[in-house]
């Protein structure tokens, strides 16, 4: 599955994907009124890693 497809799933599920600097992790999903996936793009080293992290967070 391509990154754009994962982003489309997030959009359909009304999950916002935000760039957010984190100390101990690269990605996290938080459900608080709405759902948000926080991605620390400064720690993500490749396209494949970004896809894997996004897929993992969407799986929650």
PDB file of N, CA, C, O and CB in Angstrom:
ATOM      1  N   UNK A   1       0.850  -1.172   0.000  1.00  0.00           N
ATOM      2  CA  UNK A   1       0.000   0.000   0.000  1.00  0.00           C
ATOM      3  C   UNK A   1       0.896   1.236   0.000  1.00  0.00           C
ATOM      4  O   UNK A   1       1.912   1.281   0.694  1.00  0.00           O
ATOM      5  CB  UNK A   1      -0.967  -0.002   1.224  1.00  0.00           C
ATOM      6  N   UNK A   2       0.514   2.213  -0.770  1.00  0.00           N
ATOM      7  CA  UNK A   2       1.305   3.447  -0.870  1.00  0.00           C
ATOM      8  C   UNK A   2       0.918   4.439   0.239  1.00  0.00           C
ATOM      9  O   UNK A   2      -0.160   4.352   0.826  1.00  0.00           O
ATOM     10  CB  UNK A   2       1.108   4.100  -2.261  1.00  0.00           C
ATOM     11  N   UNK A   3       1.811   5.362   0.499  1.00  0.00           N
ATOM     12  CA  UNK A   3       1.606   6.360   1.541  1.00  0.00           C
ATOM     13  C   UNK A   3       0.332   7.166   1.298  1.00  0.00           C
ATOM     14  O   UNK A   3      -0.412   7.439   2.241  1.00  0.00           O
ATOM     15  CB  UNK A   3       2.810   7.295   1.619  1.00  0.00           C
ATOM     16  N   UNK A   4       0.074   7.542   0.075  1.00  0.00           N
ATOM     17  CA  UNK A   4      -1.117   8.340  -0.234  1.00  0.00           C
ATOM     18  C   UNK A   4      -2.393   7.572   0.118  1.00  0.00           C
ATOM     19  O   UNK A   4      -3.380   8.172   0.544  1.00  0.00           O
ATOM     20  CB  UNK A   4      -1.129   8.736  -1.726  1.00  0.00           C
ATOM     21  N   UNK A   5      -2.376   6.260  -0.058  1.00  0.00           N
ATOM     22  CA  UNK A   5      -3.539   5.445   0.298  1.00  0.00           C
ATOM     23  C   UNK A   5      -3.761   5.442   1.814  1.00  0.00           C
ATOM     24  O   UNK A   5      -4.899   5.507   2.281  1.00  0.00           O
ATOM     25  CB  UNK A   5      -3.359   4.004  -0.216  1.00  0.00           C
ATOM     26  N   UNK A   6      -2.678   5.366   2.568  1.00  0.00           N
ATOM     27  CA  UNK A   6      -2.786   5.426   4.024  1.00  0.00           C
ATOM     28  C   UNK A   6      -3.292   6.792   4.474  1.00  0.00           C
ATOM     29  O   UNK A   6      -4.114   6.890   5.385  1.00  0.00           O
ATOM     30  CB  UNK A   6      -1.430   5.123   4.675  1.00  0.00           C
ATOM     31  N   UNK A   7      -2.794   7.847   3.826  1.00  0.00           N
ATOM     32  CA  UNK A   7      -3.255   9.192   4.152  1.00  0.00           C
ATOM     33  C   UNK A   7      -4.733   9.359   3.815  1.00  0.00           C
ATOM     34  O   UNK A   7      -5.457  10.044   4.537  1.00  0.00           O
ATOM     35  CB  UNK A   7      -2.423  10.237   3.406  1.00  0.00           C
ATOM     36  N   UNK A   8      -5.180   8.748   2.741  1.00  0.00           N
ATOM     37  CA  UNK A   8      -6.600   8.801   2.372  1.00  0.00           C
ATOM     38  C   UNK A   8      -7.465   8.066   3.394  1.00  0.00           C
ATOM     39  O   UNK A   8      -8.566   8.516   3.712  1.00  0.00           O
ATOM     40  CB  UNK A   8      -6.813   8.196   0.976  1.00  0.00           C
ATOM     41  N   UNK A   9      -6.975   6.946   3.908  1.00  0.00           N
ATOM     42  CA  UNK A   9      -7.709   6.228   4.959  1.00  0.00           C
ATOM     43  C   UNK A   9      -7.848   7.117   6.193  1.00  0.00           C
ATOM     44  O   UNK A   9      -8.928   7.210   6.777  1.00  0.00           O
ATOM     45  CB  UNK A   9      -6.989   4.898   5.327  1.00  0.00           C
ATOM     46  N   UNK A  10      -6.765   7.764   6.583  1.00  0.00           N
ATOM     47  CA  UNK A  10      -6.807   8.667   7.734  1.00  0.00           C
ATOM     48  C   UNK A  10      -7.827   9.786   7.495  1.00  0.00           C
ATOM     49  O   UNK A  10      -8.606  10.127   8.385  1.00  0.00           O
ATOM     50  CB  UNK A  10      -5.402   9.263   8.008  1.00  0.00           C
ATOM     51  N   UNK A  11      -7.812  10.339   6.314  1.00  0.00           N
ATOM     52  CA  UNK A  11      -8.741  11.412   5.982  1.00  0.00           C
ATOM     53  C   UNK A  11     -10.193  10.935   6.046  1.00  0.00           C
ATOM     54  O   UNK A  11     -11.045  11.628   6.604  1.00  0.00           O
ATOM     55  CB  UNK A  11      -8.432  11.964   4.591  1.00  0.00           C
ATOM     56  N   UNK A  12     -10.479   9.776   5.490  1.00  0.00           N
ATOM     57  CA  UNK A  12     -11.840   9.230   5.519  1.00  0.00           C
ATOM     58  C   UNK A  12     -12.310   8.948   6.933  1.00  0.00           C
ATOM     59  O   UNK A  12     -13.495   9.080   7.239  1.00  0.00           O
ATOM     60  CB  UNK A  12     -11.914   7.958   4.696  1.00  0.00           C
ATOM     61  N   UNK A  13     -11.373   8.557   7.800  1.00  0.00           N
ATOM     62  CA  UNK A  13     -11.695   8.264   9.202  1.00  0.00           C
ATOM     63  C   UNK A  13     -11.655   9.528  10.071  1.00  0.00           C
ATOM     64  O   UNK A  13     -11.849   9.464  11.285  1.00  0.00           O
ATOM     65  CB  UNK A  13     -10.718   7.220   9.759  1.00  0.00           C
ATOM     66  N   UNK A  14     -11.401  10.678   9.429  1.00  0.00           N
ATOM     67  CA  UNK A  14     -11.311  11.968  10.115  1.00  0.00           C
ATOM     68  C   UNK A  14     -10.202  11.981  11.177  1.00  0.00           C
ATOM     69  O   UNK A  14     -10.382  12.475  12.290  1.00  0.00           O
ATOM     70  CB  UNK A  14     -12.651  12.307  10.764  1.00  0.00           C
ATOM     71  N   UNK A  15      -9.060  11.424  10.791  1.00  0.00           N
ATOM     72  CA  UNK A  15      -7.876  11.423  11.636  1.00  0.00           C
ATOM     73  C   UNK A  15      -6.871  12.394  11.034  1.00  0.00           C
ATOM     74  O   UNK A  15      -6.411  12.210   9.907  1.00  0.00           O
ATOM     75  CB  UNK A  15      -7.269   9.986  11.770  1.00  0.00           C
ATOM     76  N   UNK A  16      -6.536  13.424  11.793  1.00  0.00           N
ATOM     77  CA  UNK A  16      -5.557  14.399  11.325  1.00  0.00           C
ATOM     78  C   UNK A  16      -4.144  13.868  11.568  1.00  0.00           C
ATOM     79  O   UNK A  16      -3.869  13.263  12.604  1.00  0.00           O
ATOM     80  CB  UNK A  16      -5.759  15.763  12.035  1.00  0.00           C
ATOM     81  N   UNK A  17      -3.261  14.096  10.614  1.00  0.00           N
ATOM     82  CA  UNK A  17      -1.857  13.716  10.734  1.00  0.00           C
ATOM     83  C   UNK A  17      -1.061  15.011  10.912  1.00  0.00           C
ATOM     84  O   UNK A  17      -1.085  15.895  10.055  1.00  0.00           O
ATOM     85  CB  UNK A  17      -1.360  12.889   9.470  1.00  0.00           C
ATOM     86  N   UNK A  18      -0.358  15.102  12.042  1.00  0.00           N
ATOM     87  CA  UNK A  18       0.355  16.325  12.378  1.00  0.00           C
ATOM     88  C   UNK A  18       1.832  16.051  12.602  1.00  0.00           C
ATOM     89  O   UNK A  18       2.201  15.017  13.158  1.00  0.00           O
ATOM     90  CB  UNK A  18      -0.252  16.972  13.613  1.00  0.00           C
ATOM     91  N   UNK A  19       2.676  16.979  12.169  1.00  0.00           N
ATOM     92  CA  UNK A  19       4.102  16.910  12.457  1.00  0.00           C
ATOM     93  C   UNK A  19       4.302  17.473  13.860  1.00  0.00           C
ATOM     94  O   UNK A  19       3.930  18.613  14.139  1.00  0.00           O
ATOM     95  CB  UNK A  19       4.955  17.698  11.386  1.00  0.00           C
ATOM     96  N   UNK A  20       4.892  16.665  14.742  1.00  0.00           N
ATOM     97  CA  UNK A  20       5.055  17.083  16.131  1.00  0.00           C
ATOM     98  C   UNK A  20       6.336  16.487  16.690  1.00  0.00           C
ATOM     99  O   UNK A  20       6.539  15.275  16.623  1.00  0.00           O
ATOM    100  CB  UNK A  20       3.837  16.658  16.988  1.00  0.00           C
ATOM    101  N   UNK A  21       7.188  17.318  17.231  1.00  0.00           N
ATOM    102  CA  UNK A  21       8.464  16.882  17.803  1.00  0.00           C
ATOM    103  C   UNK A  21       8.213  16.134  19.112  1.00  0.00           C
ATOM    104  O   UNK A  21       7.573  16.659  20.023  1.00  0.00           O
ATOM    105  CB  UNK A  21       9.408  18.096  18.040  1.00  0.00           C
ATOM    106  N   UNK A  22       8.727  14.897  19.196  1.00  0.00           N
ATOM    107  CA  UNK A  22       8.566  14.079  20.395  1.00  0.00           C
ATOM    108  C   UNK A  22       9.924  13.604  20.879  1.00  0.00           C
ATOM    109  O   UNK A  22      10.847  13.444  20.081  1.00  0.00           O
ATOM    110  CB  UNK A  22       7.639  12.877  20.122  1.00  0.00           C
ATOM    111  N   UNK A  23      10.052  13.379  22.174  1.00  0.00           N
ATOM    112  CA  UNK A  23      11.332  12.976  22.747  1.00  0.00           C
ATOM    113  C   UNK A  23      11.634  11.496  22.578  1.00  0.00           C
ATOM    114  O   UNK A  23      12.763  11.135  22.245  1.00  0.00           O
ATOM    115  CB  UNK A  23      11.362  13.321  24.196  1.00  0.00           C
ATOM    116  N   UNK A  24      10.643  10.624  22.803  1.00  0.00           N
ATOM    117  CA  UNK A  24      10.939   9.202  22.904  1.00  0.00           C
ATOM    118  C   UNK A  24      10.317   8.343  21.822  1.00  0.00           C
ATOM    119  O   UNK A  24      10.545   7.134  21.810  1.00  0.00           O
ATOM    120  CB  UNK A  24      10.496   8.709  24.211  1.00  0.00           C
ATOM    121  N   UNK A  25       9.553   8.903  20.927  1.00  0.00           N
ATOM    122  CA  UNK A  25       8.885   8.092  19.915  1.00  0.00           C
ATOM    123  C   UNK A  25       8.840   8.831  18.586  1.00  0.00           C
ATOM    124  O   UNK A  25       9.084  10.036  18.521  1.00  0.00           O
ATOM    125  CB  UNK A  25       7.467   7.723  20.368  1.00  0.00           C
ATOM    126  N   UNK A  26       8.524   8.095  17.532  1.00  0.00           N
ATOM    127  CA  UNK A  26       8.438   8.691  16.203  1.00  0.00           C
ATOM    128  C   UNK A  26       7.005   8.963  15.785  1.00  0.00           C
ATOM    129  O   UNK A  26       6.747   9.840  14.960  1.00  0.00           O
ATOM    130  CB  UNK A  26       9.099   7.793  15.190  1.00  0.00           C
ATOM    131  N   UNK A  27       6.066   8.205  16.360  1.00  0.00           N
ATOM    132  CA  UNK A  27       4.659   8.359  15.981  1.00  0.00           C
ATOM    133  C   UNK A  27       3.768   7.934  17.135  1.00  0.00           C
ATOM    134  O   UNK A  27       4.121   7.064  17.931  1.00  0.00           O
ATOM    135  CB  UNK A  27       4.333   7.533  14.713  1.00  0.00           C
ATOM    136  N   UNK A  28       2.608   8.565  17.205  1.00  0.00           N
ATOM    137  CA  UNK A  28       1.661   8.256  18.266  1.00  0.00           C
ATOM    138  C   UNK A  28       0.273   8.675  17.816  1.00  0.00           C
ATOM    139  O   UNK A  28       0.121   9.697  17.148  1.00  0.00           O
ATOM    140  CB  UNK A  28       2.051   8.961  19.591  1.00  0.00           C
ATOM    141  N   UNK A  29      -0.741   7.898  18.175  1.00  0.00           N
ATOM    142  CA  UNK A  29      -2.119   8.285  17.911  1.00  0.00           C
ATOM    143  C   UNK A  29      -2.751   8.660  19.243  1.00  0.00           C
ATOM    144  O   UNK A  29      -2.547   7.986  20.253  1.00  0.00           O
ATOM    145  CB  UNK A  29      -2.919   7.136  17.199  1.00  0.00           C
ATOM    146  N   UNK A  30      -3.512   9.732  19.232  1.00  0.00           N
ATOM    147  CA  UNK A  30      -4.214  10.193  20.427  1.00  0.00           C
ATOM    148  C   UNK A  30      -5.666  10.439  20.058  1.00  0.00           C
ATOM    149  O   UNK A  30      -5.969  11.116  19.076  1.00  0.00           O
ATOM    150  CB  UNK A  30      -3.556  11.484  21.015  1.00  0.00           C
ATOM    151  N   UNK A  31      -6.550   9.882  20.857  1.00  0.00           N
ATOM    152  CA  UNK A  31      -7.983  10.095  20.679  1.00  0.00           C
ATOM    153  C   UNK A  31      -8.471  10.994  21.802  1.00  0.00           C
ATOM    154  O   UNK A  31      -8.539  10.570  22.955  1.00  0.00           O
ATOM    155  CB  UNK A  31      -8.767   8.742  20.660  1.00  0.00           C
ATOM    156  N   UNK A  32      -8.809  12.228  21.471  1.00  0.00           N
ATOM    157  CA  UNK A  32      -9.299  13.195  22.437  1.00  0.00           C
ATOM    158  C   UNK A  32     -10.281  14.086  21.695  1.00  0.00           C
ATOM    159  O   UNK A  32      -9.871  15.021  21.009  1.00  0.00           O
ATOM    160  CB  UNK A  32      -8.128  14.026  23.087  1.00  0.00           C
ATOM    161  N   UNK A  33     -11.541  13.815  21.821  1.00  0.00           N
ATOM    162  CA  UNK A  33     -12.624  14.412  21.046  1.00  0.00           C
ATOM    163  C   UNK A  33     -12.518  14.008  19.576  1.00  0.00           C
ATOM    164  O   UNK A  33     -13.470  13.470  19.011  1.00  0.00           O
ATOM    165  CB  UNK A  33     -12.604  15.945  21.183  1.00  0.00           C
ATOM    166  N   UNK A  34     -11.381  14.262  18.963  1.00  0.00           N
ATOM    167  CA  UNK A  34     -11.075  13.824  17.600  1.00  0.00           C
ATOM    168  C   UNK A  34      -9.845  12.934  17.678  1.00  0.00           C
ATOM    169  O   UNK A  34      -9.217  12.827  18.732  1.00  0.00           O
ATOM    170  CB  UNK A  34     -10.839  15.049  16.628  1.00  0.00           C
ATOM    171  N   UNK A  35      -9.504  12.303  16.576  1.00  0.00           N
ATOM    172  CA  UNK A  35      -8.298  11.478  16.549  1.00  0.00           C
ATOM    173  C   UNK A  35      -7.196  12.218  15.812  1.00  0.00           C
ATOM    174  O   UNK A  35      -7.423  12.879  14.799  1.00  0.00           O
ATOM    175  CB  UNK A  35      -8.575  10.109  15.882  1.00  0.00           C
ATOM    176  N   UNK A  36      -5.993  12.082  16.357  1.00  0.00           N
ATOM    177  CA  UNK A  36      -4.820  12.721  15.772  1.00  0.00           C
ATOM    178  C   UNK A  36      -3.678  11.721  15.745  1.00  0.00           C
ATOM    179  O   UNK A  36      -3.469  10.982  16.707  1.00  0.00           O
ATOM    180  CB  UNK A  36      -4.419  13.995  16.562  1.00  0.00           C
ATOM    181  N   UNK A  37      -2.943  11.697  14.646  1.00  0.00           N
ATOM    182  CA  UNK A  37      -1.696  10.950  14.588  1.00  0.00           C
ATOM    183  C   UNK A  37      -0.577  11.985  14.549  1.00  0.00           C
ATOM    184  O   UNK A  37      -0.519  12.831  13.656  1.00  0.00           O
ATOM    185  CB  UNK A  37      -1.644   9.976  13.338  1.00  0.00           C
ATOM    186  N   UNK A  38       0.303  11.898  15.532  1.00  0.00           N
ATOM    187  CA  UNK A  38       1.460  12.771  15.592  1.00  0.00           C
ATOM    188  C   UNK A  38       2.654  12.014  15.037  1.00  0.00           C
ATOM    189  O   UNK A  38       2.962  10.908  15.481  1.00  0.00           O
ATOM    190  CB  UNK A  38       1.728  13.260  17.044  1.00  0.00           C
ATOM    191  N   UNK A  39       3.318  12.615  14.068  1.00  0.00           N
ATOM    192  CA  UNK A  39       4.496  12.017  13.436  1.00  0.00           C
ATOM    193  C   UNK A  39       5.670  12.987  13.637  1.00  0.00           C
ATOM    194  O   UNK A  39       5.562  14.168  13.307  1.00  0.00           O
ATOM    195  CB  UNK A  39       4.243  11.724  11.896  1.00  0.00           C
ATOM    196  N   UNK A  40       6.773  12.494  14.169  1.00  0.00           N
ATOM    197  CA  UNK A  40       7.977  13.318  14.308  1.00  0.00           C
ATOM    198  C   UNK A  40       8.841  13.075  13.074  1.00  0.00           C
ATOM    199  O   UNK A  40       9.705  12.198  13.064  1.00  0.00           O
ATOM    200  CB  UNK A  40       8.766  12.983  15.640  1.00  0.00           C
ATOM    201  N   UNK A  41       8.589  13.868  12.036  1.00  0.00           N
ATOM    202  CA  UNK A  41       9.268  13.671  10.758  1.00  0.00           C
ATOM    203  C   UNK A  41      10.782  13.870  10.844  1.00  0.00           C
ATOM    204  O   UNK A  41      11.516  13.392   9.978  1.00  0.00           O
ATOM    205  CB  UNK A  41       8.698  14.614   9.733  1.00  0.00           C
ATOM    206  N   UNK A  42      11.256  14.570  11.879  1.00  0.00           N
ATOM    207  CA  UNK A  42      12.704  14.753  12.033  1.00  0.00           C
ATOM    208  C   UNK A  42      13.400  13.440  12.414  1.00  0.00           C
ATOM    209  O   UNK A  42      14.616  13.320  12.271  1.00  0.00           O
ATOM    210  CB  UNK A  42      12.991  15.827  13.097  1.00  0.00           C
ATOM    211  N   UNK A  43      12.637  12.463  12.894  1.00  0.00           N
ATOM    212  CA  UNK A  43      13.198  11.170  13.293  1.00  0.00           C
ATOM    213  C   UNK A  43      12.918  10.061  12.277  1.00  0.00           C
ATOM    214  O   UNK A  43      13.447   8.957  12.408  1.00  0.00           O
ATOM    215  CB  UNK A  43      12.645  10.768  14.643  1.00  0.00           C
ATOM    216  N   UNK A  44      12.101  10.340  11.279  1.00  0.00           N
ATOM    217  CA  UNK A  44      11.735   9.323  10.295  1.00  0.00           C
ATOM    218  C   UNK A  44      12.731   9.387   9.149  1.00  0.00           C
ATOM    219  O   UNK A  44      12.881  10.417   8.493  1.00  0.00           O
ATOM    220  CB  UNK A  44      10.273   9.526   9.779  1.00  0.00           C
ATOM    221  N   UNK A  45      13.410   8.262   8.918  1.00  0.00           N
ATOM    222  CA  UNK A  45      14.531   8.264   7.993  1.00  0.00           C
ATOM    223  C   UNK A  45      14.229   7.896   6.551  1.00  0.00           C
ATOM    224  O   UNK A  45      15.063   8.117   5.673  1.00  0.00           O
ATOM    225  CB  UNK A  45      15.531   7.360   8.487  1.00  0.00           C
ATOM    226  N   UNK A  46      13.039   7.330   6.286  1.00  0.00           N
ATOM    227  CA  UNK A  46      12.766   6.913   4.916  1.00  0.00           C
ATOM    228  C   UNK A  46      11.266   6.890   4.643  1.00  0.00           C
ATOM    229  O   UNK A  46      10.440   6.936   5.555  1.00  0.00           O
ATOM    230  CB  UNK A  46      13.375   5.533   4.646  1.00  0.00           C
ATOM    231  N   UNK A  47      10.956   6.819   3.377  1.00  0.00           N
ATOM    232  CA  UNK A  47       9.573   6.706   2.911  1.00  0.00           C
ATOM    233  C   UNK A  47       8.939   5.435   3.466  1.00  0.00           C
ATOM    234  O   UNK A  47       7.793   5.447   3.918  1.00  0.00           O
ATOM    235  CB  UNK A  47       9.513   6.710   1.363  1.00  0.00           C
ATOM    236  N   UNK A  48       9.692   4.341   3.428  1.00  0.00           N
ATOM    237  CA  UNK A  48       9.191   3.053   3.919  1.00  0.00           C
ATOM    238  C   UNK A  48       8.900   3.116   5.417  1.00  0.00           C
ATOM    239  O   UNK A  48       7.879   2.606   5.878  1.00  0.00           O
ATOM    240  CB  UNK A  48      10.206   1.932   3.625  1.00  0.00           C
ATOM    241  N   UNK A  49       9.786   3.734   6.163  1.00  0.00           N
ATOM    242  CA  UNK A  49       9.569   3.879   7.602  1.00  0.00           C
ATOM    243  C   UNK A  49       8.320   4.719   7.876  1.00  0.00           C
ATOM    244  O   UNK A  49       7.539   4.393   8.770  1.00  0.00           O
ATOM    245  CB  UNK A  49      10.804   4.520   8.272  1.00  0.00           C
ATOM    246  N   UNK A  50       8.131   5.785   7.123  1.00  0.00           N
ATOM    247  CA  UNK A  50       6.949   6.626   7.291  1.00  0.00           C
ATOM    248  C   UNK A  50       5.674   5.823   7.032  1.00  0.00           C
ATOM    249  O   UNK A  50       4.708   5.925   7.788  1.00  0.00           O
ATOM    250  CB  UNK A  50       7.015   7.840   6.349  1.00  0.00           C
ATOM    251  N   UNK A  51       5.674   5.025   5.963  1.00  0.00           N
ATOM    252  CA  UNK A  51       4.511   4.178   5.666  1.00  0.00           C
ATOM    253  C   UNK A  51       4.240   3.194   6.797  1.00  0.00           C
ATOM    254  O   UNK A  51       3.093   3.021   7.208  1.00  0.00           O
ATOM    255  CB  UNK A  51       4.725   3.417   4.354  1.00  0.00           C
ATOM    256  N   UNK A  52       5.274   2.559   7.293  1.00  0.00           N
ATOM    257  CA  UNK A  52       5.112   1.576   8.366  1.00  0.00           C
ATOM    258  C   UNK A  52       4.560   2.217   9.639  1.00  0.00           C
ATOM    259  O   UNK A  52       3.660   1.671  10.277  1.00  0.00           O
ATOM    260  CB  UNK A  52       6.448   0.897   8.664  1.00  0.00           C
ATOM    261  N   UNK A  53       5.100   3.365   9.997  1.00  0.00           N
ATOM    262  CA  UNK A  53       4.635   4.053  11.195  1.00  0.00           C
ATOM    263  C   UNK A  53       3.173   4.497  11.057  1.00  0.00           C
ATOM    264  O   UNK A  53       2.383   4.354  11.990  1.00  0.00           O
ATOM    265  CB  UNK A  53       5.526   5.260  11.485  1.00  0.00           C
ATOM    266  N   UNK A  54       2.832   5.029   9.900  1.00  0.00           N
ATOM    267  CA  UNK A  54       1.457   5.468   9.689  1.00  0.00           C
ATOM    268  C   UNK A  54       0.500   4.282   9.693  1.00  0.00           C
ATOM    269  O   UNK A  54      -0.580   4.366  10.277  1.00  0.00           O
ATOM    270  CB  UNK A  54       1.337   6.239   8.372  1.00  0.00           C
ATOM    271  N   UNK A  55       0.874   3.192   9.061  1.00  0.00           N
ATOM    272  CA  UNK A  55       0.032   1.991   9.039  1.00  0.00           C
ATOM    273  C   UNK A  55      -0.155   1.460  10.452  1.00  0.00           C
ATOM    274  O   UNK A  55      -1.258   1.059  10.824  1.00  0.00           O
ATOM    275  CB  UNK A  55       0.651   0.900   8.133  1.00  0.00           C
ATOM    276  N   UNK A  56       0.907   1.456  11.236  1.00  0.00           N
ATOM    277  CA  UNK A  56       0.816   0.973  12.610  1.00  0.00           C
ATOM    278  C   UNK A  56      -0.147   1.834  13.430  1.00  0.00           C
ATOM    279  O   UNK A  56      -0.992   1.306  14.153  1.00  0.00           O
ATOM    280  CB  UNK A  56       2.204   0.961  13.263  1.00  0.00           C
ATOM    281  N   UNK A  57      -0.022   3.135  13.319  1.00  0.00           N
ATOM    282  CA  UNK A  57      -0.897   4.016  14.095  1.00  0.00           C
ATOM    283  C   UNK A  57      -2.354   3.917  13.625  1.00  0.00           C
ATOM    284  O   UNK A  57      -3.271   3.987  14.444  1.00  0.00           O
ATOM    285  CB  UNK A  57      -0.410   5.468  13.993  1.00  0.00           C
ATOM    286  N   UNK A  58      -2.570   3.761  12.346  1.00  0.00           N
ATOM    287  CA  UNK A  58      -3.943   3.589  11.843  1.00  0.00           C
ATOM    288  C   UNK A  58      -4.544   2.285  12.342  1.00  0.00           C
ATOM    289  O   UNK A  58      -5.762   2.176  12.485  1.00  0.00           O
ATOM    290  CB  UNK A  58      -3.964   3.620  10.304  1.00  0.00           C
ATOM    291  N   UNK A  59      -3.710   1.308  12.605  1.00  0.00           N
ATOM    292  CA  UNK A  59      -4.182   0.021  13.101  1.00  0.00           C
ATOM    293  C   UNK A  59      -4.725   0.072  14.522  1.00  0.00           C
ATOM    294  O   UNK A  59      -5.426  -0.843  14.953  1.00  0.00           O
ATOM    295  CB  UNK A  59      -3.078  -0.971  13.036  1.00  0.00           C
ATOM    296  N   UNK A  60      -4.408   1.129  15.245  1.00  0.00           N
ATOM    297  CA  UNK A  60      -4.923   1.253  16.602  1.00  0.00           C
ATOM    298  C   UNK A  60      -6.354   1.676  16.530  1.00  0.00           C
ATOM    299  O   UNK A  60      -7.000   1.846  17.565  1.00  0.00           O
ATOM    300  CB  UNK A  60      -4.103   2.247  17.435  1.00  0.00           C
TER     301      UNK A  60
END
